[in-house]
């Protein structure tokens, strides 16, 4: 979960009198912002199904996740979009690989918010 702009501002106001902490925190948050600008998606999970249930192995799924289903045996990959958190849109196949891709939320920027 990303911090709101208001929470971020309050954190910086709390450390602006610190010589080392403030700049270090500013640099860390701005570095995260740069990362999200470069990579809008992350690999949220790699799951090898142990059950045919749509929920047993898939608690890590969030609404909007993209899932790539790769069969263990010969066959084509299948792509899903998660509509219900923790639930695969189709029955799982035991032994198959499921790669979960998630959008990375934008990190709040502190540029021009606090001057240290």
C-alpha positions as CSV (number, residue, x, y, z in Angstrom):
1,X,0.0,0.0,0.0
2,X,1.4,3.4,-1.0
3,X,1.5,6.3,1.5
4,X,-0.8,9.2,0.8
5,X,0.7,12.6,-0.1
6,X,-0.5,14.0,3.3
7,X,1.2,11.1,5.2
8,X,4.4,11.5,3.3
9,X,4.5,15.2,4.0
10,X,3.9,14.6,7.7
11,X,6.8,12.1,7.8
12,X,9.1,14.6,6.3
13,X,8.0,17.4,8.6
14,X,8.9,15.1,11.5
15,X,12.4,14.6,10.3
16,X,13.3,17.9,8.7
17,X,15.4,18.9,11.8
18,X,17.5,15.8,11.4
19,X,20.7,16.3,9.4
20,X,21.0,12.7,8.1
21,X,17.5,11.2,8.3
22,X,15.6,13.7,6.2
23,X,17.7,13.5,3.0
24,X,18.0,9.7,3.3
25,X,14.3,9.3,3.5
26,X,13.7,11.7,0.6
27,X,16.2,9.8,-1.5
28,X,14.6,6.5,-0.7
29,X,11.1,7.6,-1.6
30,X,12.2,9.3,-4.8
31,X,14.2,6.2,-5.8
32,X,11.0,4.1,-5.4
33,X,9.2,6.7,-7.5
34,X,11.8,6.2,-10.2
35,X,11.5,2.4,-10.0
36,X,7.7,2.6,-10.5
37,X,8.2,4.9,-13.4
38,X,10.4,2.3,-15.0
39,X,8.5,-0.9,-14.1
40,X,4.7,-0.5,-14.0
41,X,4.3,-4.3,-13.2
42,X,5.8,-6.7,-10.8
43,X,5.8,-10.4,-10.3
44,X,3.6,-10.8,-7.3
45,X,3.7,-14.6,-7.0
46,X,4.8,-17.9,-8.6
47,X,2.5,-20.7,-7.8
48,X,2.7,-24.4,-8.6
49,X,-0.8,-25.7,-8.0
50,X,-1.2,-28.4,-5.4
51,X,-5.0,-28.5,-5.6
52,X,-7.7,-28.1,-8.2
53,X,-9.5,-25.5,-6.1
54,X,-9.7,-22.0,-7.4
55,X,-8.8,-20.6,-3.9
56,X,-6.6,-23.1,-1.9
57,X,-3.3,-22.1,-3.5
58,X,-4.3,-18.6,-4.6
59,X,-4.6,-16.4,-1.5
60,X,-2.0,-14.1,-2.9
61,X,-4.2,-13.0,-5.9
62,X,-5.6,-9.4,-5.9
63,X,-8.3,-7.9,-8.0
64,X,-6.8,-6.8,-11.4
65,X,-3.8,-9.2,-11.2
66,X,-2.9,-10.8,-14.5
67,X,-2.2,-14.6,-14.3
68,X,-0.3,-16.6,-16.8
69,X,-1.1,-20.3,-16.6
70,X,1.7,-22.5,-18.0
71,X,0.9,-26.2,-18.3
72,X,3.4,-28.7,-17.0
73,X,2.7,-30.9,-20.0
74,X,2.5,-29.9,-23.6
75,X,0.0,-27.1,-24.3
76,X,-0.5,-23.4,-24.7
77,X,-0.3,-20.8,-21.9
78,X,-3.6,-19.3,-20.8
79,X,-4.0,-15.8,-19.5
80,X,-6.5,-14.7,-16.8
81,X,-7.5,-11.4,-15.1
82,X,-8.4,-11.8,-11.4
83,X,-11.9,-10.5,-10.7
84,X,-12.2,-11.7,-7.0
85,X,-9.3,-11.5,-4.6
86,X,-7.8,-14.9,-3.7
87,X,-9.7,-16.7,-6.5
88,X,-8.3,-18.0,-9.7
89,X,-10.9,-17.4,-12.5
90,X,-10.8,-21.1,-13.6
91,X,-10.1,-24.5,-11.9
92,X,-6.4,-25.0,-11.2
93,X,-4.5,-27.9,-12.6
94,X,-2.2,-29.7,-10.2
95,X,1.4,-29.3,-11.1
96,X,0.9,-26.4,-13.5
97,X,2.7,-23.1,-13.0
98,X,0.8,-19.8,-12.4
99,X,2.7,-16.5,-12.7
100,X,1.0,-13.6,-11.1
101,X,1.7,-10.1,-12.5
102,X,0.5,-7.1,-10.5
103,X,0.5,-3.4,-11.4
104,X,2.8,-1.4,-9.2
105,X,1.1,1.5,-7.4
106,X,2.6,4.9,-7.9
107,X,4.8,6.0,-5.1
108,X,4.1,9.5,-3.7
109,X,6.8,11.9,-4.7
110,X,8.3,14.3,-2.2
111,X,9.8,16.5,-4.8
112,X,8.9,20.2,-4.1
113,X,7.0,19.1,-1.0
114,X,9.8,19.4,1.6
115,X,13.0,21.3,1.1
116,X,15.9,20.0,3.3
